[in-house]
Amino acid sequence: MKKLVLPFLTLGLLLTNCQKNDDVIIPPATITKEEPQVTVDIVVQDFMWQTMNAFYLWQEDV
């Protein structure tokens, strides 16, 4: 009886763990949205660049 326990246990584990799993997971369809046009405030951006240039004194050497 003890000789049959190990083969049956091994066979049982192999048969339960080696089943073919055909569950195909299909990702949901993604809808691409158009990004809105970004309006750039040139006055603010120009101010930022001028301020950065004032603090980067080494820029003239490059």
Sine and cosine of phi, psi and omega as CSV:
sin_phi,cos_phi,sin_psi,cos_psi,sin_omega,cos_omega
0.00,0.00,-0.67,0.74,-0.01,-1.00
-0.92,0.39,-0.45,0.90,0.00,-1.00
-0.95,0.32,-0.41,0.91,-0.05,-1.00
-1.00,-0.01,-0.28,0.96,-0.07,-1.00
-0.92,0.38,-0.73,0.68,-0.04,-1.00
-0.90,0.43,-0.72,0.69,0.04,-1.00
-0.90,0.44,-0.64,0.77,0.02,-1.00
-0.92,0.39,-0.63,0.78,0.04,-1.00
-0.91,0.42,-0.69,0.72,0.03,-1.00
-0.90,0.44,-0.70,0.71,0.01,-1.00
-0.90,0.43,-0.65,0.76,0.03,-1.00
-0.90,0.43,-0.67,0.74,0.03,-1.00
-0.92,0.40,-0.64,0.77,0.01,-1.00
-0.92,0.40,-0.65,0.76,-0.04,-1.00
-0.95,0.30,-0.54,0.84,0.01,-1.00
-0.99,0.15,-0.52,0.86,-0.03,-1.00
-1.00,0.03,-0.31,0.95,-0.05,-1.00
-0.97,-0.24,0.56,0.83,0.05,-1.00
-0.99,0.14,0.52,-0.85,0.01,-1.00
-0.99,0.16,0.81,-0.58,-0.02,-1.00
-0.95,-0.32,0.95,-0.31,-0.06,-1.00
-0.98,-0.19,0.41,0.91,0.04,-1.00
-0.97,0.26,0.97,-0.26,0.00,-1.00
-1.00,-0.07,0.85,-0.53,0.00,-1.00
-1.00,-0.05,0.89,-0.45,0.01,-1.00
-0.99,-0.15,0.87,-0.50,0.00,-1.00
-0.92,0.39,0.54,-0.84,0.01,-1.00
-0.92,0.40,0.52,-0.85,0.00,-1.00
-0.93,0.38,0.72,-0.69,0.01,-1.00
-0.99,-0.16,0.69,-0.72,0.03,-1.00
-0.98,-0.20,0.86,-0.51,0.00,-1.00
-1.00,0.09,0.78,-0.62,0.01,-1.00
-0.98,-0.21,0.59,-0.81,0.07,-1.00
-0.96,0.27,0.71,-0.70,0.01,-1.00
-0.97,0.23,0.66,-0.75,0.00,-1.00
-0.93,0.36,0.49,-0.87,0.02,-1.00
-0.94,0.35,0.76,-0.65,-0.01,-1.00
-0.99,-0.10,0.83,-0.56,0.07,-1.00
-1.00,-0.02,0.79,-0.62,-0.05,-1.00
-0.99,-0.13,0.78,-0.63,0.05,-1.00
-0.99,0.10,0.98,-0.19,-0.11,-0.99
-0.91,0.41,-0.53,0.85,-0.01,-1.00
-0.90,0.43,-0.70,0.71,-0.01,-1.00
-0.93,0.37,-0.68,0.74,0.00,-1.00
-0.91,0.42,-0.63,0.77,0.05,-1.00
-0.89,0.45,-0.64,0.77,0.04,-1.00
-0.89,0.46,-0.67,0.74,0.00,-1.00
-0.90,0.44,-0.69,0.73,0.00,-1.00
-0.90,0.43,-0.66,0.75,0.02,-1.00
-0.91,0.42,-0.62,0.78,0.02,-1.00
-0.92,0.39,-0.68,0.74,0.02,-1.00
-0.91,0.42,-0.65,0.76,0.02,-1.00
-0.90,0.43,-0.50,0.87,0.02,-1.00
-0.93,0.36,-0.54,0.84,-0.04,-1.00
-1.00,0.00,-0.38,0.92,0.02,-1.00
-1.00,-0.01,0.99,0.10,-0.07,-1.00
-0.95,0.30,-0.38,0.93,-0.03,-1.00
-0.98,0.21,-0.14,0.99,-0.10,-0.99
-0.90,0.44,-0.53,0.85,0.00,-1.00
-0.93,0.36,-0.42,0.91,-0.02,-1.00
-0.98,0.20,-0.26,0.97,-0.09,-1.00
-1.00,0.06,0.00,0.00,0.00,0.00
